Amino acid sequence: MAAKIEWTAMDYAAKDALAKIIDDSALAYRVIAERMGGVVSHVRVGYIHNGEKSPVRLSEFLAICDVCNADPVQTLRDIIAEARRIEAERAADEMADRIVANPDDFDVAASIDPHKRDEANTPRE
């Protein structure tokens, strides 16, 4: 049995970008596959569009960009930017989950200082 492939943020971003490219082309999966000369089957084009099975390979990415008249360089830049955004969002979510799970580990000194009221009322120089 084949090992399950773990998708990365880059894979999800590529899936979304290619789905948009395919949708914008208004071409059927079968037409896209035929225009690629059988390099990728229409079934695989559908899997790529829907994010099923394995992530898109570079050769598939380039072939789909070519057939759908998308600039592969700009598309790749967009994918990288989106993957970075996804990773940053995940990191923020993970930190929020850690704080919620262990709030005592993240106390702010001012909130537990027994003299905080006195210090708040102390005039500044």
Phi and psi in radians as a Rosetta constraint file:
Dihedral C 1 N 2 CA 2 C 2 CIRCULARHARMONIC -1.264 0.35
Dihedral N 2 CA 2 C 2 N 3 CIRCULARHARMONIC 2.563 0.35
Dihedral C 2 N 3 CA 3 C 3 CIRCULARHARMONIC -1.244 0.35
Dihedral N 3 CA 3 C 3 N 4 CIRCULARHARMONIC 2.509 0.35
Dihedral C 3 N 4 CA 4 C 4 CIRCULARHARMONIC -1.268 0.35
Dihedral N 4 CA 4 C 4 N 5 CIRCULARHARMONIC 2.313 0.35
Dihedral C 4 N 5 CA 5 C 5 CIRCULARHARMONIC -1.520 0.35
Dihedral N 5 CA 5 C 5 N 6 CIRCULARHARMONIC 2.244 0.35
Dihedral C 5 N 6 CA 6 C 6 CIRCULARHARMONIC -1.531 0.35
Dihedral N 6 CA 6 C 6 N 7 CIRCULARHARMONIC 2.127 0.35
Dihedral C 6 N 7 CA 7 C 7 CIRCULARHARMONIC -1.368 0.35
Dihedral N 7 CA 7 C 7 N 8 CIRCULARHARMONIC 2.481 0.35
Dihedral C 7 N 8 CA 8 C 8 CIRCULARHARMONIC -1.783 0.35
Dihedral N 8 CA 8 C 8 N 9 CIRCULARHARMONIC 3.030 0.35
Dihedral C 8 N 9 CA 9 C 9 CIRCULARHARMONIC -1.028 0.35
Dihedral N 9 CA 9 C 9 N 10 CIRCULARHARMONIC -0.638 0.35
Dihedral C 9 N 10 CA 10 C 10 CIRCULARHARMONIC -1.105 0.35
Dihedral N 10 CA 10 C 10 N 11 CIRCULARHARMONIC -0.704 0.35
Dihedral C 10 N 11 CA 11 C 11 CIRCULARHARMONIC -1.122 0.35
Dihedral N 11 CA 11 C 11 N 12 CIRCULARHARMONIC -0.754 0.35
Dihedral C 11 N 12 CA 12 C 12 CIRCULARHARMONIC -1.159 0.35
Dihedral N 12 CA 12 C 12 N 13 CIRCULARHARMONIC -0.693 0.35
Dihedral C 12 N 13 CA 13 C 13 CIRCULARHARMONIC -1.140 0.35
Dihedral N 13 CA 13 C 13 N 14 CIRCULARHARMONIC -0.698 0.35
Dihedral C 13 N 14 CA 14 C 14 CIRCULARHARMONIC -1.146 0.35
Dihedral N 14 CA 14 C 14 N 15 CIRCULARHARMONIC -0.709 0.35
Dihedral C 14 N 15 CA 15 C 15 CIRCULARHARMONIC -1.042 0.35
Dihedral N 15 CA 15 C 15 N 16 CIRCULARHARMONIC -0.828 0.35
Dihedral C 15 N 16 CA 16 C 16 CIRCULARHARMONIC -1.117 0.35
Dihedral N 16 CA 16 C 16 N 17 CIRCULARHARMONIC -0.728 0.35
Dihedral C 16 N 17 CA 17 C 17 CIRCULARHARMONIC -1.138 0.35
Dihedral N 17 CA 17 C 17 N 18 CIRCULARHARMONIC -0.758 0.35
Dihedral C 17 N 18 CA 18 C 18 CIRCULARHARMONIC -1.236 0.35
Dihedral N 18 CA 18 C 18 N 19 CIRCULARHARMONIC -0.602 0.35
Dihedral C 18 N 19 CA 19 C 19 CIRCULARHARMONIC -1.064 0.35
Dihedral N 19 CA 19 C 19 N 20 CIRCULARHARMONIC -0.724 0.35
Dihedral C 19 N 20 CA 20 C 20 CIRCULARHARMONIC -1.154 0.35
Dihedral N 20 CA 20 C 20 N 21 CIRCULARHARMONIC -0.742 0.35
Dihedral C 20 N 21 CA 21 C 21 CIRCULARHARMONIC -1.061 0.35
Dihedral N 21 CA 21 C 21 N 22 CIRCULARHARMONIC -0.794 0.35
Dihedral C 21 N 22 CA 22 C 22 CIRCULARHARMONIC -1.121 0.35
Dihedral N 22 CA 22 C 22 N 23 CIRCULARHARMONIC -0.779 0.35
Dihedral C 22 N 23 CA 23 C 23 CIRCULARHARMONIC -1.079 0.35
Dihedral N 23 CA 23 C 23 N 24 CIRCULARHARMONIC -0.787 0.35
Dihedral C 23 N 24 CA 24 C 24 CIRCULARHARMONIC -1.139 0.35
Dihedral N 24 CA 24 C 24 N 25 CIRCULARHARMONIC -0.479 0.35
Dihedral C 24 N 25 CA 25 C 25 CIRCULARHARMONIC -1.266 0.35
Dihedral N 25 CA 25 C 25 N 26 CIRCULARHARMONIC -0.397 0.35
Dihedral C 25 N 26 CA 26 C 26 CIRCULARHARMONIC 1.042 0.35
Dihedral N 26 CA 26 C 26 N 27 CIRCULARHARMONIC 0.398 0.35
Dihedral C 26 N 27 CA 27 C 27 CIRCULARHARMONIC -1.716 0.35
Dihedral N 27 CA 27 C 27 N 28 CIRCULARHARMONIC 2.505 0.35
Dihedral C 27 N 28 CA 28 C 28 CIRCULARHARMONIC -1.253 0.35
Dihedral N 28 CA 28 C 28 N 29 CIRCULARHARMONIC 2.713 0.35
Dihedral C 28 N 29 CA 29 C 29 CIRCULARHARMONIC -0.949 0.35
Dihedral N 29 CA 29 C 29 N 30 CIRCULARHARMONIC -0.750 0.35
Dihedral C 29 N 30 CA 30 C 30 CIRCULARHARMONIC -1.106 0.35
Dihedral N 30 CA 30 C 30 N 31 CIRCULARHARMONIC -0.703 0.35
Dihedral C 30 N 31 CA 31 C 31 CIRCULARHARMONIC -1.151 0.35
Dihedral N 31 CA 31 C 31 N 32 CIRCULARHARMONIC -0.754 0.35
Dihedral C 31 N 32 CA 32 C 32 CIRCULARHARMONIC -1.044 0.35
Dihedral N 32 CA 32 C 32 N 33 CIRCULARHARMONIC -0.811 0.35
Dihedral C 32 N 33 CA 33 C 33 CIRCULARHARMONIC -1.080 0.35
Dihedral N 33 CA 33 C 33 N 34 CIRCULARHARMONIC -0.748 0.35
Dihedral C 33 N 34 CA 34 C 34 CIRCULARHARMONIC -1.103 0.35
Dihedral N 34 CA 34 C 34 N 35 CIRCULARHARMONIC -0.723 0.35
Dihedral C 34 N 35 CA 35 C 35 CIRCULARHARMONIC -1.217 0.35
Dihedral N 35 CA 35 C 35 N 36 CIRCULARHARMONIC -0.352 0.35
Dihedral C 35 N 36 CA 36 C 36 CIRCULARHARMONIC -1.500 0.35
Dihedral N 36 CA 36 C 36 N 37 CIRCULARHARMONIC 0.003 0.35
Dihedral C 36 N 37 CA 37 C 37 CIRCULARHARMONIC 1.247 0.35
Dihedral N 37 CA 37 C 37 N 38 CIRCULARHARMONIC 0.500 0.35
Dihedral C 37 N 38 CA 38 C 38 CIRCULARHARMONIC 1.402 0.35
Dihedral N 38 CA 38 C 38 N 39 CIRCULARHARMONIC 0.129 0.35
Dihedral C 38 N 39 CA 39 C 39 CIRCULARHARMONIC -1.089 0.35
Dihedral N 39 CA 39 C 39 N 40 CIRCULARHARMONIC -0.652 0.35
Dihedral C 39 N 40 CA 40 C 40 CIRCULARHARMONIC -2.280 0.35
Dihedral N 40 CA 40 C 40 N 41 CIRCULARHARMONIC 2.311 0.35
Dihedral C 40 N 41 CA 41 C 41 CIRCULARHARMONIC -1.291 0.35
Dihedral N 41 CA 41 C 41 N 42 CIRCULARHARMONIC 2.791 0.35
Dihedral C 41 N 42 CA 42 C 42 CIRCULARHARMONIC -1.127 0.35
Dihedral N 42 CA 42 C 42 N 43 CIRCULARHARMONIC -0.515 0.35
Dihedral C 42 N 43 CA 43 C 43 CIRCULARHARMONIC -1.154 0.35
Dihedral N 43 CA 43 C 43 N 44 CIRCULARHARMONIC -0.771 0.35
Dihedral C 43 N 44 CA 44 C 44 CIRCULARHARMONIC -1.147 0.35
Dihedral N 44 CA 44 C 44 N 45 CIRCULARHARMONIC -0.655 0.35
Dihedral C 44 N 45 CA 45 C 45 CIRCULARHARMONIC -1.013 0.35
Dihedral N 45 CA 45 C 45 N 46 CIRCULARHARMONIC -0.739 0.35
Dihedral C 45 N 46 CA 46 C 46 CIRCULARHARMONIC -1.104 0.35
Dihedral N 46 CA 46 C 46 N 47 CIRCULARHARMONIC -0.730 0.35
Dihedral C 46 N 47 CA 47 C 47 CIRCULARHARMONIC -1.077 0.35
Dihedral N 47 CA 47 C 47 N 48 CIRCULARHARMONIC -0.735 0.35
Dihedral C 47 N 48 CA 48 C 48 CIRCULARHARMONIC -1.119 0.35
Dihedral N 48 CA 48 C 48 N 49 CIRCULARHARMONIC -0.804 0.35
Dihedral C 48 N 49 CA 49 C 49 CIRCULARHARMONIC -1.039 0.35
Dihedral N 49 CA 49 C 49 N 50 CIRCULARHARMONIC -0.723 0.35
Dihedral C 49 N 50 CA 50 C 50 CIRCULARHARMONIC -1.637 0.35
Dihedral N 50 CA 50 C 50 N 51 CIRCULARHARMONIC -0.020 0.35
Dihedral C 50 N 51 CA 51 C 51 CIRCULARHARMONIC 1.224 0.35
Dihedral N 51 CA 51 C 51 N 52 CIRCULARHARMONIC 0.636 0.35
Dihedral C 51 N 52 CA 52 C 52 CIRCULARHARMONIC -1.808 0.35
Dihedral N 52 CA 52 C 52 N 53 CIRCULARHARMONIC 2.766 0.35
Dihedral C 52 N 53 CA 53 C 53 CIRCULARHARMONIC 1.097 0.35
Dihedral N 53 CA 53 C 53 N 54 CIRCULARHARMONIC -2.236 0.35
Dihedral C 53 N 54 CA 54 C 54 CIRCULARHARMONIC -1.700 0.35
Dihedral N 54 CA 54 C 54 N 55 CIRCULARHARMONIC 2.777 0.35
Dihedral C 54 N 55 CA 55 C 55 CIRCULARHARMONIC -1.091 0.35
Dihedral N 55 CA 55 C 55 N 56 CIRCULARHARMONIC 2.825 0.35
Dihedral C 55 N 56 CA 56 C 56 CIRCULARHARMONIC -1.166 0.35
Dihedral N 56 CA 56 C 56 N 57 CIRCULARHARMONIC 2.450 0.35
Dihedral C 56 N 57 CA 57 C 57 CIRCULARHARMONIC -1.534 0.35
Dihedral N 57 CA 57 C 57 N 58 CIRCULARHARMONIC 2.792 0.35
Dihedral C 57 N 58 CA 58 C 58 CIRCULARHARMONIC -1.030 0.35
Dihedral N 58 CA 58 C 58 N 59 CIRCULARHARMONIC -0.742 0.35
Dihedral C 58 N 59 CA 59 C 59 CIRCULARHARMONIC -1.106 0.35
Dihedral N 59 CA 59 C 59 N 60 CIRCULARHARMONIC -0.662 0.35
Dihedral C 59 N 60 CA 60 C 60 CIRCULARHARMONIC -1.183 0.35
Dihedral N 60 CA 60 C 60 N 61 CIRCULARHARMONIC -0.754 0.35
Dihedral C 60 N 61 CA 61 C 61 CIRCULARHARMONIC -0.983 0.35
Dihedral N 61 CA 61 C 61 N 62 CIRCULARHARMONIC -0.890 0.35
Dihedral C 61 N 62 CA 62 C 62 CIRCULARHARMONIC -1.122 0.35
Dihedral N 62 CA 62 C 62 N 63 CIRCULARHARMONIC -0.708 0.35
Dihedral C 62 N 63 CA 63 C 63 CIRCULARHARMONIC -1.140 0.35
Dihedral N 63 CA 63 C 63 N 64 CIRCULARHARMONIC -0.740 0.35
Dihedral C 63 N 64 CA 64 C 64 CIRCULARHARMONIC -1.154 0.35
Dihedral N 64 CA 64 C 64 N 65 CIRCULARHARMONIC -0.754 0.35
Dihedral C 64 N 65 CA 65 C 65 CIRCULARHARMONIC -1.032 0.35
Dihedral N 65 CA 65 C 65 N 66 CIRCULARHARMONIC -0.753 0.35
Dihedral C 65 N 66 CA 66 C 66 CIRCULARHARMONIC -1.090 0.35
Dihedral N 66 CA 66 C 66 N 67 CIRCULARHARMONIC -0.890 0.35
Dihedral C 66 N 67 CA 67 C 67 CIRCULARHARMONIC -1.149 0.35
Dihedral N 67 CA 67 C 67 N 68 CIRCULARHARMONIC -0.614 0.35
Dihedral C 67 N 68 CA 68 C 68 CIRCULARHARMONIC -1.632 0.35
Dihedral N 68 CA 68 C 68 N 69 CIRCULARHARMONIC 0.154 0.35
Dihedral C 68 N 69 CA 69 C 69 CIRCULARHARMONIC 0.998 0.35
Dihedral N 69 CA 69 C 69 N 70 CIRCULARHARMONIC 0.762 0.35
Dihedral C 69 N 70 CA 70 C 70 CIRCULARHARMONIC -1.884 0.35
Dihedral N 70 CA 70 C 70 N 71 CIRCULARHARMONIC 2.487 0.35
Dihedral C 70 N 71 CA 71 C 71 CIRCULARHARMONIC -1.312 0.35
Dihedral N 71 CA 71 C 71 N 72 CIRCULARHARMONIC 1.965 0.35
Dihedral C 71 N 72 CA 72 C 72 CIRCULARHARMONIC -1.141 0.35
Dihedral N 72 CA 72 C 72 N 73 CIRCULARHARMONIC -0.551 0.35
Dihedral C 72 N 73 CA 73 C 73 CIRCULARHARMONIC -1.206 0.35
Dihedral N 73 CA 73 C 73 N 74 CIRCULARHARMONIC -0.845 0.35
Dihedral C 73 N 74 CA 74 C 74 CIRCULARHARMONIC -1.143 0.35
Dihedral N 74 CA 74 C 74 N 75 CIRCULARHARMONIC -0.680 0.35
Dihedral C 74 N 75 CA 75 C 75 CIRCULARHARMONIC -1.074 0.35
Dihedral N 75 CA 75 C 75 N 76 CIRCULARHARMONIC -0.743 0.35
Dihedral C 75 N 76 CA 76 C 76 CIRCULARHARMONIC -1.118 0.35
Dihedral N 76 CA 76 C 76 N 77 CIRCULARHARMONIC -0.702 0.35
Dihedral C 76 N 77 CA 77 C 77 CIRCULARHARMONIC -1.058 0.35
Dihedral N 77 CA 77 C 77 N 78 CIRCULARHARMONIC -0.744 0.35
Dihedral C 77 N 78 CA 78 C 78 CIRCULARHARMONIC -1.106 0.35
Dihedral N 78 CA 78 C 78 N 79 CIRCULARHARMONIC -0.700 0.35
Dihedral C 78 N 79 CA 79 C 79 CIRCULARHARMONIC -1.108 0.35
Dihedral N 79 CA 79 C 79 N 80 CIRCULARHARMONIC -0.786 0.35
Dihedral C 79 N 80 CA 80 C 80 CIRCULARHARMONIC -1.087 0.35
Dihedral N 80 CA 80 C 80 N 81 CIRCULARHARMONIC -0.754 0.35
Dihedral C 80 N 81 CA 81 C 81 CIRCULARHARMONIC -1.102 0.35
Dihedral N 81 CA 81 C 81 N 82 CIRCULARHARMONIC -0.761 0.35
Dihedral C 81 N 82 CA 82 C 82 CIRCULARHARMONIC -1.167 0.35
Dihedral N 82 CA 82 C 82 N 83 CIRCULARHARMONIC -0.691 0.35
Dihedral C 82 N 83 CA 83 C 83 CIRCULARHARMONIC -1.098 0.35
Dihedral N 83 CA 83 C 83 N 84 CIRCULARHARMONIC -0.695 0.35
Dihedral C 83 N 84 CA 84 C 84 CIRCULARHARMONIC -1.114 0.35
Dihedral N 84 CA 84 C 84 N 85 CIRCULARHARMONIC -0.707 0.35
Dihedral C 84 N 85 CA 85 C 85 CIRCULARHARMONIC -1.105 0.35
Dihedral N 85 CA 85 C 85 N 86 CIRCULARHARMONIC -0.768 0.35
Dihedral C 85 N 86 CA 86 C 86 CIRCULARHARMONIC -1.069 0.35
Dihedral N 86 CA 86 C 86 N 87 CIRCULARHARMONIC -0.788 0.35
Dihedral C 86 N 87 CA 87 C 87 CIRCULARHARMONIC -1.120 0.35
Dihedral N 87 CA 87 C 87 N 88 CIRCULARHARMONIC -0.705 0.35
Dihedral C 87 N 88 CA 88 C 88 CIRCULARHARMONIC -1.136 0.35
Dihedral N 88 CA 88 C 88 N 89 CIRCULARHARMONIC -0.709 0.35
Dihedral C 88 N 89 CA 89 C 89 CIRCULARHARMONIC -1.125 0.35
Dihedral N 89 CA 89 C 89 N 90 CIRCULARHARMONIC -0.722 0.35
Dihedral C 89 N 90 CA 90 C 90 CIRCULARHARMONIC -1.085 0.35
Dihedral N 90 CA 90 C 90 N 91 CIRCULARHARMONIC -0.761 0.35
Dihedral C 90 N 91 CA 91 C 91 CIRCULARHARMONIC -1.085 0.35
Dihedral N 91 CA 91 C 91 N 92 CIRCULARHARMONIC -0.724 0.35
Dihedral C 91 N 92 CA 92 C 92 CIRCULARHARMONIC -1.142 0.35
Dihedral N 92 CA 92 C 92 N 93 CIRCULARHARMONIC -0.719 0.35
Dihedral C 92 N 93 CA 93 C 93 CIRCULARHARMONIC -1.117 0.35
Dihedral N 93 CA 93 C 93 N 94 CIRCULARHARMONIC -0.714 0.35
Dihedral C 93 N 94 CA 94 C 94 CIRCULARHARMONIC -1.120 0.35
Dihedral N 94 CA 94 C 94 N 95 CIRCULARHARMONIC -0.712 0.35
Dihedral C 94 N 95 CA 95 C 95 CIRCULARHARMONIC -1.144 0.35
Dihedral N 95 CA 95 C 95 N 96 CIRCULARHARMONIC -0.746 0.35
Dihedral C 95 N 96 CA 96 C 96 CIRCULARHARMONIC -1.074 0.35
Dihedral N 96 CA 96 C 96 N 97 CIRCULARHARMONIC -0.708 0.35
Dihedral C 96 N 97 CA 97 C 97 CIRCULARHARMONIC -1.115 0.35
Dihedral N 97 CA 97 C 97 N 98 CIRCULARHARMONIC -0.686 0.35
Dihedral C 97 N 98 CA 98 C 98 CIRCULARHARMONIC -1.134 0.35
Dihedral N 98 CA 98 C 98 N 99 CIRCULARHARMONIC -0.708 0.35
Dihedral C 98 N 99 CA 99 C 99 CIRCULARHARMONIC -1.137 0.35
Dihedral N 99 CA 99 C 99 N 100 CIRCULARHARMONIC -0.766 0.35
Dihedral C 99 N 100 CA 100 C 100 CIRCULARHARMONIC -1.130 0.35
Dihedral N 100 CA 100 C 100 N 101 CIRCULARHARMONIC -0.680 0.35
Dihedral C 100 N 101 CA 101 C 101 CIRCULARHARMONIC -1.264 0.35
Dihedral N 101 CA 101 C 101 N 102 CIRCULARHARMONIC -0.541 0.35
Dihedral C 101 N 102 CA 102 C 102 CIRCULARHARMONIC -2.379 0.35
Dihedral N 102 CA 102 C 102 N 103 CIRCULARHARMONIC 1.158 0.35
Dihedral C 102 N 103 CA 103 C 103 CIRCULARHARMONIC -1.075 0.35
Dihedral N 103 CA 103 C 103 N 104 CIRCULARHARMONIC -0.528 0.35
Dihedral C 103 N 104 CA 104 C 104 CIRCULARHARMONIC -1.146 0.35
Dihedral N 104 CA 104 C 104 N 105 CIRCULARHARMONIC -0.472 0.35
Dihedral C 104 N 105 CA 105 C 105 CIRCULARHARMONIC -1.257 0.35
Dihedral N 105 CA 105 C 105 N 106 CIRCULARHARMONIC -0.257 0.35
Dihedral C 105 N 106 CA 106 C 106 CIRCULARHARMONIC -2.116 0.35
Dihedral N 106 CA 106 C 106 N 107 CIRCULARHARMONIC 0.382 0.35
Dihedral C 106 N 107 CA 107 C 107 CIRCULARHARMONIC -1.086 0.35
Dihedral N 107 CA 107 C 107 N 108 CIRCULARHARMONIC 2.499 0.35
Dihedral C 107 N 108 CA 108 C 108 CIRCULARHARMONIC -1.557 0.35
Dihedral N 108 CA 108 C 108 N 109 CIRCULARHARMONIC 2.346 0.35
Dihedral C 108 N 109 CA 109 C 109 CIRCULARHARMONIC -0.942 0.35
Dihedral N 109 CA 109 C 109 N 110 CIRCULARHARMONIC -0.682 0.35
Dihedral C 109 N 110 CA 110 C 110 CIRCULARHARMONIC -1.135 0.35
Dihedral N 110 CA 110 C 110 N 111 CIRCULARHARMONIC -0.490 0.35
Dihedral C 110 N 111 CA 111 C 111 CIRCULARHARMONIC -1.399 0.35
Dihedral N 111 CA 111 C 111 N 112 CIRCULARHARMONIC -0.280 0.35
Dihedral C 111 N 112 CA 112 C 112 CIRCULARHARMONIC -2.009 0.35
Dihedral N 112 CA 112 C 112 N 113 CIRCULARHARMONIC 0.028 0.35
Dihedral C 112 N 113 CA 113 C 113 CIRCULARHARMONIC -1.254 0.35
Dihedral N 113 CA 113 C 113 N 114 CIRCULARHARMONIC 2.128 0.35
Dihedral C 113 N 114 CA 114 C 114 CIRCULARHARMONIC -1.140 0.35
Dihedral N 114 CA 114 C 114 N 115 CIRCULARHARMONIC -0.314 0.35
Dihedral C 114 N 115 CA 115 C 115 CIRCULARHARMONIC -1.793 0.35
Dihedral N 115 CA 115 C 115 N 116 CIRCULARHARMONIC 0.290 0.35
Dihedral C 115 N 116 CA 116 C 116 CIRCULARHARMONIC -1.102 0.35
Dihedral N 116 CA 116 C 116 N 117 CIRCULARHARMONIC -0.639 0.35
Dihedral C 116 N 117 CA 117 C 117 CIRCULARHARMONIC -1.166 0.35
Dihedral N 117 CA 117 C 117 N 118 CIRCULARHARMONIC -0.721 0.35
Dihedral C 117 N 118 CA 118 C 118 CIRCULARHARMONIC -1.095 0.35
Dihedral N 118 CA 118 C 118 N 119 CIRCULARHARMONIC -0.755 0.35
Dihedral C 118 N 119 CA 119 C 119 CIRCULARHARMONIC -1.224 0.35
Dihedral N 119 CA 119 C 119 N 120 CIRCULARHARMONIC -0.553 0.35
Dihedral C 119 N 120 CA 120 C 120 CIRCULARHARMONIC -1.154 0.35
Dihedral N 120 CA 120 C 120 N 121 CIRCULARHARMONIC -0.520 0.35
Dihedral C 120 N 121 CA 121 C 121 CIRCULARHARMONIC -1.660 0.35
Dihedral N 121 CA 121 C 121 N 122 CIRCULARHARMONIC -0.018 0.35
Dihedral C 121 N 122 CA 122 C 122 CIRCULARHARMONIC -1.303 0.35
Dihedral N 122 CA 122 C 122 N 123 CIRCULARHARMONIC 2.212 0.35
Dihedral C 122 N 123 CA 123 C 123 CIRCULARHARMONIC -1.133 0.35
Dihedral N 123 CA 123 C 123 N 124 CIRCULARHARMONIC 2.535 0.35
Dihedral C 123 N 124 CA 124 C 124 CIRCULARHARMONIC -1.573 0.35
Dihedral N 124 CA 124 C 124 N 125 CIRCULARHARMONIC 2.637 0.35
